[in-house]
Amino acid sequence: MENDSGVVLATERYGSAESWKYFARDGVVERRRDGSEGESRGNSIVGVFKSVFLPQGYPESVSDDYLQYQFWDTVQAFSSSLSGTLATQASLRGVGVGNQEATVAAATVTWLLRDGTGMLGRILFAWRKGTKLDSEAKKWRMFADVLNDMAMFMEILAPHFPACFTLIVCTAGVFKSIVGVAGGATRAALTVHQARRDNMADISAKDGSQETLVNLAGLLISLILIPLITDNPVLTLSLFFLFTMLHLFANYKAVRSVVMETFNEARLSIVLQQYLRDKRILSPLEANQREPVFLEFTKTAPIRLGVRLQEELQLTLKNNNMPYILGVRNGCICVCLGPKASVHDEIRVMCQAVWVSSTMSPPAHTEPTTQQQQSHWEMVHESHKLMDTIFNPFLKAAGWDTKRTLLDWDEWRVEWKSKSN
């Protein structure tokens, strides 16, 4: 290839950014940047910004939803920073800052009690709900942000109730500790989703840089707000509600923008129900748009995965050649998993459990009758026949990652003699 500048020997490009060409002319090799001088200067500025705040290799090194999620995450972080300033000022006023009658000891005790109860809340929440944060990352992310706003609202109101100040700030401390666990854990789960080159550390580091920049901007705005809101509770509450509405809206848009390609219970249920209606398999984008992002109290029968072999499930051991056991106990769908079950087996039995759960009436608090038990076992039998018919074409869903799942399995595994043995 030749032109007025000589023969092009090679072309190099840094990711999807700037490119350079090497020309040979009269025995001399010359390196030149593609594009005009103005365009090159603009690309250089953009390149510096990308290298500071975006993961290396962006956009190829991250998921397609990365930019939209980070934009709304930045908006929510900015509004949360401003709300936090209002809450911090109220907390300091409540412990006695600016009050000559307040003692250092009393303020210290209040602060220590708040921190101590928060630490206990962090431990208890991680113990009870830690396994749920991977499978339902979107729901718990929204839960954490709503709880964070509630905690800050309590801190703003606390100085107006001196008799209950310690109780209120301790409760808010527990809420904030839960927010720390749920928010941090779900952010880690989303980072795993965003990383396309096993670059989770780089994404986390750049996310920290983005958040630091946002907090710095929030700090500058806070310096302007503080003189305006001092001794003005009406303006303080008005600004807080404004920032809270922006915070919740941005968080909703952020979690709605995430498109996960792996199945959890909600996405699998949405895709399966659609397939049973019209034989159409929803894409990850369509299923994620329908996925609920708020914690809900469902009326369908609950599903427990990876349970112990209980009396009701022992009836299915006979003539069972599948690497799992599915049954119904006290209105709850229970699944025992064998040690050799594959990911496809996990998806299949989850499809059966979802179908049985949607078919059953809402769980009753009374003991099931013999007739109800018989009906439940008939549904389990029907679910096996249904999966024999539809599962293979369903598993070939385009765009879905069926090599792993985000289903909430417990650790119990059961071995039994299969029918072939």
C-alpha positions, 0 to 999 in steps of 0.5 A: 500500500502506497501514498504520498507519505510512502509505503505503510509498513504497519498499523498499531492501535491501543484498544479502540482508541488512537491508532498509529501508522509506520511509513517507509520512505527513502529508506527512513521509517516514520511513525504518524498518528491517524487523524487530524491534529485537532482530532488527535489532541481531543483523543489525547484528552479523552484517552487520559480521562479513560485511563484515569477513570475507566478500566483498561481496554474499555469498552471491550473489557467490560459488559455492554451495560457498564456505561449506563450503570456507572452513569446512574451509579454516579448520580446516586452517589452524588445525591447520597453524598449531599444527603449524608452531609445533612445527616452528619450535621444533625448527628453532630448537633445531637451529640452536643457540638455547639452546646456548652452544656454537653460533655465529651464523655456523653458524646463519646458514649453515644458514638461508641454505642452507635458504632457497637450496635452497627458492628453487631448488625453487620455480623448478624445480617451477613450471617442471615442473608449473605448467601442471598446477595449473589442470587438477588443482587439487584433486589438487595442493592435497592434494599440497601439504598432505601435503608440508607435513606431511612437511616439518614432520615432518622439521623436528621430527626434524632436531635428533635427527640433528645430523650430518644436520641441514643436509641434513634442513632443506634438504630440508624447505625444498625441500618447503615451497617446493613447497608454497608454489607448489602451494598458492598456485597452486591457491588462485588456481584455486579463487578463479576458480571461487568468483568469480561477479561477477569479484570474485577480488580481493575473495575473495582479500583476505577469504580473507587476513583469515580466514587471519590471524584463524585464525593469530592464534588459533593464535598464542594457543594456541601460547603455551600449548603452548610451555611444555608441549612444551619438552624433551618430545619425546614430547608434541611428536610426539604433538601433531604427529600429532594436528594432522596428522590433523586437518589432512589430514582438513580438507583432504580435506573442503575439496577434496571440497566444491568443485564445479567446473562446467568439464571437466578430464580426470578429470571429463570421463572420469567423465561420459562413462563414465557416459553410455556405460553408461546414457545418463545425464549426471551433474551437476557435483555427482555428477561432483565427488564421484567425482573422485579428489583424490589423485595416482595412477599410472594404468594407462590409456594417457596422453593428450597434448594439443596435440602436434607432428605426428609421423610416426604422426599424418601418416597421418590427414591424408588425408581429415581434415575435422576441426580436430584430429588424433587418433592413437596413438604408443607406447601414448600417445594424441596429439592435434594441434589446429588453430588454428581449433578451438573449445572444443566441438572440444576437448571432442569430441576429448578424449572420443575420447581418453578412450574410446580410452585406456579401450579400449586395454590398459595401455601396454607398454614395447616397440615396438608390432607392426604388428597392434597399430598397426592395432588402434589406428587402428581404435579411433581410427576407431571413436571418430570414429563414436561421437562422430558419434552421441552428442556433440551430446546429450552436449554439452547436459549440464545444469549444465556450463559448456562455454564453457571447459575446464580441459584441459591443452593444450600450445601446438603448433598444426598447419595442414593442408588439409582434405577440403573443400579 
